[in-house]
Amino acid sequence: MIKWMDQRFSYWMADGPIPEKAPKFGTGHARAERIGWLRHFLSWMIGIALMYGMILYIGDYDSTEEIQKLIKWWSIALAIDFLYSFSYSLWPRRKRMDDKA
């Protein structure tokens, strides 16, 4: 997100180059989706480690039940994101006649 905003700020405020748009079709789009999932996975690993650290620090199962639910739901969201992101590797998005750009 920082890189994205830095590119836009440079363009808007400092007469920088026009920011590149993410590919919308084909293998470039599939690769961008996979990279996005890998970033989600990295943030999931860091977040899960911190949450489990909190659970161990607190040491009370009943007090940490909501954190454990959050871990479960985030893991489900990661799995759904995996299926969505990697589906473009199997079935790349194709440009239709009525699509622009």
N, CA and C of each residue as an Amber inpcrd file, in Angstrom:
protein
   303
   0.8140000  -1.1850000   0.0000000   0.0000000   0.0000000   0.0000000
   0.8660000   1.2610000   0.0000000   1.9840000   1.1750000   0.6900000
   2.8670000   2.3410000   0.7460000   3.4340000   2.6310000  -0.6330000
   3.8420000   1.5780000  -1.3430000   4.3720000   1.7640000  -2.6940000
   3.2990000   2.3570000  -3.6030000   2.0780000   1.8580000  -3.5030000
   0.9720000   2.3490000  -4.3100000   0.7390000   3.8430000  -4.0480000
   0.6710000   4.2140000  -2.7720000   0.4170000   5.6090000  -2.4290000
   1.6050000   6.4990000  -2.8020000   2.8090000   5.9910000  -2.6570000
   3.9930000   6.7570000  -3.0140000   3.9900000   7.0900000  -4.5040000
   3.5950000   6.1330000  -5.3370000   3.5130000   6.3770000  -6.7690000
   2.4720000   7.4440000  -7.0890000   1.3190000   7.3510000  -6.4570000
   0.2630000   8.3290000  -6.7100000   0.6450000   9.7210000  -6.2030000
   1.2180000   9.7910000  -5.0220000   1.6260000  11.0810000  -4.4700000
   2.6720000  11.7290000  -5.3620000   3.6210000  10.9310000  -5.8300000
   4.6600000  11.4460000  -6.7190000   4.0400000  12.0070000  -7.9950000
   3.0370000  11.3260000  -8.5250000   2.3800000  11.7670000  -9.7520000
   1.5530000  13.0340000  -9.5040000   0.7880000  13.0400000  -8.4270000
  -0.1120000  14.1630000  -8.1470000   0.6280000  15.4270000  -7.7080000
   1.6200000  15.2790000  -6.8560000   2.2210000  16.4350000  -6.2110000
   3.6040000  16.8240000  -6.7350000   4.3330000  15.8700000  -7.3040000
   5.7170000  16.1570000  -7.6800000   5.9880000  15.9440000  -9.1640000
   4.9370000  15.9550000  -9.9760000   5.0780000  15.7700000 -11.4240000
   5.8690000  14.5150000 -11.7770000   5.6070000  13.4260000 -11.0400000
   6.2780000  12.1560000 -11.3070000   5.6400000  11.4420000 -12.4840000
   6.1590000  10.2750000 -12.8240000   5.5960000   9.5080000 -13.9410000
   4.1970000   8.9860000 -13.6060000   3.4210000   8.7250000 -14.6390000
   2.0770000   8.1690000 -14.4540000   2.2130000   6.7770000 -13.8510000
   1.4790000   6.4870000 -12.7700000   1.5710000   5.1620000 -12.1370000
   1.0950000   4.0570000 -13.0800000   1.7680000   2.9270000 -13.0080000
   1.3780000   1.7790000 -13.8250000   0.1080000   1.1580000 -13.2620000
  -0.7730000   0.7630000 -14.1630000  -1.9890000   0.0890000 -13.7360000
  -1.7200000  -1.4160000 -13.6700000  -2.3840000  -2.0630000 -12.7400000
  -2.2470000  -3.5150000 -12.6200000  -2.8940000  -4.1730000 -13.8370000
  -2.3140000  -5.2700000 -14.3210000  -2.9230000  -5.9480000 -15.4730000
  -4.3040000  -6.4880000 -15.1090000  -5.2200000  -6.3850000 -16.0470000
  -6.5970000  -6.8260000 -15.7980000  -6.9160000  -8.1700000 -16.4450000
  -6.0250000  -8.6390000 -17.3130000  -6.3280000  -9.8540000 -18.0700000
  -5.0930000 -10.7340000 -18.1870000  -5.3090000 -12.0010000 -18.4950000
  -4.2480000 -12.9350000 -18.8300000  -3.3510000 -13.3460000 -17.6770000
  -2.1460000 -13.7700000 -18.0430000  -1.2150000 -14.2890000 -17.0490000
  -0.6840000 -13.1990000 -16.1290000  -0.6230000 -11.9640000 -16.6110000
  -0.1860000 -10.8600000 -15.7520000  -1.1510000 -10.6420000 -14.5990000
  -2.4450000 -10.7360000 -14.8970000  -3.4580000 -10.6040000 -13.8450000
  -3.3640000 -11.7680000 -12.8650000  -3.1800000 -12.9740000 -13.3770000
  -3.0590000 -14.1480000 -12.5110000  -1.8500000 -14.0080000 -11.5920000
  -0.7440000 -13.5220000 -12.1250000   0.4600000 -13.3360000 -11.3110000
   0.2260000 -12.2830000 -10.2350000  -0.4490000 -11.2000000 -10.5750000
  -0.7450000 -10.1550000  -9.5890000  -1.6460000 -10.6950000  -8.4760000
  -2.5980000 -11.5330000  -8.8260000  -3.4750000 -12.1420000  -7.8170000
  -2.6860000 -13.0700000  -6.8880000  -1.7650000 -13.8570000  -7.4570000
  -0.9490000 -14.7520000  -6.6260000  -0.0600000 -13.9530000  -5.6760000
   0.5370000 -12.8800000  -6.1760000   1.3830000 -12.0360000  -5.3200000
   0.5500000 -11.4170000  -4.2050000  -0.6620000 -10.9850000  -4.5350000
  -1.5600000 -10.4440000  -3.5160000  -1.8770000 -11.4780000  -2.4420000
  -2.0970000 -12.7310000  -2.8660000  -2.3730000 -13.7750000  -1.8810000
  -1.1440000 -14.0440000  -1.0220000   0.0290000 -14.0430000  -1.6230000
   1.2430000 -14.2800000  -0.8400000   1.4480000 -13.1820000   0.2100000
   1.1050000 -11.9500000  -0.1360000   1.1750000 -10.8640000   0.8490000
   0.1510000 -11.0680000   1.9570000  -1.0380000 -11.5270000   1.5810000
  -2.0640000 -11.8350000   2.5800000  -1.5730000 -12.9520000   3.4980000
  -0.9330000 -13.9660000   2.9190000  -0.4140000 -15.0780000   3.7180000
   0.6640000 -14.6140000   4.6910000   1.5480000 -13.7310000   4.2190000
   2.5920000 -13.1990000   5.0960000   1.9800000 -12.4120000   6.2590000
   1.0040000 -11.5730000   5.9690000   0.3610000 -10.8210000   7.0540000
  -0.3950000 -11.7540000   7.9910000  -0.9790000 -12.8270000   7.4570000
  -1.6610000 -13.8240000   8.2810000  -0.6660000 -14.4970000   9.2280000
   0.5110000 -14.8690000   8.7020000   1.5100000 -15.5230000   9.5540000
   1.9510000 -14.6040000  10.6890000   2.2010000 -13.3490000  10.3800000
   2.6250000 -12.3990000  11.4110000   1.5030000 -12.1900000  12.4250000
   0.2840000 -11.9840000  11.9280000  -0.8600000 -11.7670000  12.8170000
  -1.1500000 -12.9630000  13.7020000  -1.0980000 -14.1610000  13.1360000
  -1.3590000 -15.3790000  13.9180000  -0.2940000 -15.5520000  14.9900000
   0.9540000 -15.2880000  14.6440000   2.0270000 -15.4080000  15.6400000
   1.7990000 -14.4270000  16.7950000   1.4080000 -13.2070000  16.4740000
   1.1430000 -12.2310000  17.5320000  -0.0630000 -12.6330000  18.3830000
  -1.1060000 -13.1250000  17.7250000  -2.2940000 -13.5260000  18.4960000
  -2.0120000 -14.7370000  19.3780000  -1.2900000 -15.7200000  18.8510000
  -0.9340000 -16.8570000  19.7010000  -0.0120000 -16.4240000  20.8360000
   0.8520000 -15.4490000  20.5700000   1.6790000 -14.9040000  21.6370000
   0.8300000 -14.2870000  22.7360000  -0.2260000 -13.5650000  22.3470000
  -1.1410000 -12.9890000  23.3460000  -1.8500000 -14.0820000  24.1250000
  -2.2680000 -15.1300000  23.4220000  -2.9610000 -16.2360000  24.0960000
  -2.0390000 -16.8830000  25.1250000  -0.7920000 -17.1200000  24.7370000
   0.1560000 -17.7330000  25.6710000   0.4690000 -16.7950000  26.8390000
   0.5830000 -15.5140000  26.5580000   0.8790000 -14.5390000  27.6120000
  -0.2750000 -14.4520000  28.6200000  -1.5080000 -14.4420000  28.1170000
  -2.6710000 -14.3670000  29.0020000  -2.8420000 -15.6750000  29.7580000
  -2.7260000 -16.7850000  29.0550000  -2.7470000 -18.0950000  29.6940000
  -4.1020000 -18.5730000  30.1810000  -5.1860000 -17.9300000  29.7790000
  -6.5230000 -18.3330000  30.2190000  -7.3740000 -18.5910000  28.9800000
  -7.8450000 -19.8260000  28.8190000  -8.6090000 -20.2110000  27.6360000
  -9.8860000 -19.3850000  27.5010000 -10.6080000 -19.2030000  28.5760000
 -11.8780000 -18.4740000  28.5110000 -11.6820000 -17.0100000  28.1400000
 -10.6220000 -16.4050000  28.6030000 -10.3640000 -14.9970000  28.3080000
  -9.9030000 -14.7750000  26.8690000  -9.3900000 -15.7980000  26.2400000
  -8.8460000 -15.6570000  24.8860000  -9.7290000 -16.3040000  23.8270000
 -10.9390000 -16.6320000  24.1980000 -11.8350000 -17.3060000  23.2570000
 -12.1160000 -16.4520000  22.0220000 -12.2770000 -15.1530000  22.1790000
 -12.5450000 -14.2710000  21.0440000 -11.3380000 -14.1750000  20.1120000
 -10.1550000 -14.1990000  20.6710000  -8.9470000 -14.1870000  19.8310000
  -8.8770000 -15.4720000  19.0130000  -9.2290000 -16.5890000  19.6270000
  -9.2150000 -17.8650000  18.9170000 -10.2660000 -17.8920000  17.8130000
 -11.4110000 -17.2650000  18.0380000 -12.4270000 -17.1680000  16.9860000
 -11.9130000 -16.3150000  15.8320000 -11.2240000 -15.2300000  16.1640000
 -10.6600000 -14.3670000  15.1340000  -9.6320000 -15.1280000  14.2990000
  -8.8100000 -15.9320000  14.9360000  -7.8260000 -16.7580000  14.2140000
  -8.5430000 -17.6970000  13.2520000  -9.6200000 -18.3150000  13.7230000
 -10.3790000 -19.2500000  12.8920000 -10.9690000 -18.5380000  11.6730000
 -11.6140000 -17.3900000  11.8850000 -12.2560000 -16.6760000  10.7800000
 -11.2410000 -16.1210000   9.7930000 -10.1240000 -15.6410000  10.3020000
  -9.0890000 -15.1280000   9.4090000  -8.5060000 -16.2670000   8.5690000
  -8.3680000 -17.4500000   9.1650000  -7.8550000 -18.6090000   8.4290000
  -8.8270000 -19.0260000   7.3310000 -10.1170000 -18.9570000   7.6170000
 -11.1260000 -19.2720000   6.6000000 -11.0570000 -18.2460000   5.4710000
 -10.9250000 -16.9680000   5.8110000 -10.8070000 -15.9190000   4.7950000
  -9.5640000 -16.1260000   3.9390000  -8.4620000 -16.5540000   4.5540000
  -7.2360000 -16.8250000   3.8040000  -7.4500000 -17.9760000   2.8230000
  -8.1580000 -19.0190000   3.2510000  -8.4220000 -20.1590000   2.3730000
  -9.3040000 -19.7440000   1.1950000 -10.3130000 -18.9280000   1.4470000
 -11.1810000 -18.4500000   0.3660000 -10.3860000 -17.5760000  -0.5900000
  -9.5380000 -16.7230000  -0.0460000  -8.6930000 -15.8680000  -0.8780000
  -7.7490000 -16.7110000  -1.7310000  -7.2440000 -17.8090000  -1.1770000
  -6.3830000 -18.7190000  -1.9380000  -7.1400000 -19.2680000  -3.1450000
  -8.3400000 -19.7700000  -2.9100000  -9.1310000 -20.3390000  -4.0070000
  -9.4250000 -19.2920000  -5.0700000  -9.7900000 -18.0910000  -4.6390000
 -10.0930000 -17.0150000  -5.5730000  -8.8520000 -16.6080000  -6.3670000
  -7.7550000 -16.3630000  -5.6700000  -6.5440000 -15.8590000  -6.3190000
  -5.9260000 -16.8690000  -7.2600000  -5.8560000 -18.1090000  -6.8460000
  -5.2010000 -19.1160000  -7.6790000  -6.1170000 -19.6610000  -8.7700000
  -7.4100000 -19.3600000  -8.7010000  -8.3020000 -19.7800000  -9.7790000
  -7.9320000 -19.0740000 -11.0880000  -7.3730000 -17.8640000 -10.9830000
  -6.9490000 -17.1530000 -12.1870000  -5.7370000 -17.8110000 -12.8360000
  -4.9970000 -18.6160000 -12.0960000  -3.8810000 -19.3500000 -12.6940000
  -4.4020000 -20.4880000 -13.5630000  -5.5120000 -21.0860000 -13.1440000
  -6.1010000 -22.1780000 -13.9240000  -6.9830000 -21.6530000 -15.0520000
  -7.7370000 -20.6060000 -14.7500000  -8.6520000 -20.0170000 -15.7190000
  -8.3870000 -18.5160000 -15.8090000  -7.3850000 -18.1060000 -16.5890000
  -7.0500000 -16.6840000 -16.6670000  -8.2210000 -15.8640000 -17.2190000
  -8.3280000 -14.6480000 -16.7190000  -9.3630000 -13.7330000 -17.1940000
  -9.0130000 -13.3230000 -18.6200000 -10.0030000 -13.4240000 -19.5010000
  -9.7920000 -13.0580000 -20.9030000 -10.5050000 -11.7450000 -21.1980000
  -9.9310000 -11.0050000 -22.0890000 -10.5250000  -9.7380000 -22.4890000
 -11.6920000 -10.0090000 -23.4320000 -12.8390000  -9.4130000 -23.0940000
 -14.0100000  -9.5290000 -23.9620000 -14.0270000  -8.3500000 -24.9140000
 -14.8540000  -8.4390000 -25.9110000 -14.9410000  -7.3720000 -26.9140000
 -15.4140000  -6.0500000 -26.2970000 -16.3070000  -6.1090000 -25.3000000
 -16.8700000  -4.8850000 -24.7330000 -16.0430000  -4.3270000 -23.5760000
 -14.9390000  -5.0140000 -23.1830000 -14.0600000  -4.5170000 -22.1130000
 -13.1340000  -3.4370000 -22.6510000 -12.9140000  -2.4300000 -21.8180000
 -11.9750000  -1.3680000 -22.1780000 -10.6860000  -1.5610000 -21.4050000
  -9.5790000  -1.2020000 -21.9960000  -8.2310000  -1.2650000 -21.3900000
  -7.7970000  -2.6310000 -21.1550000
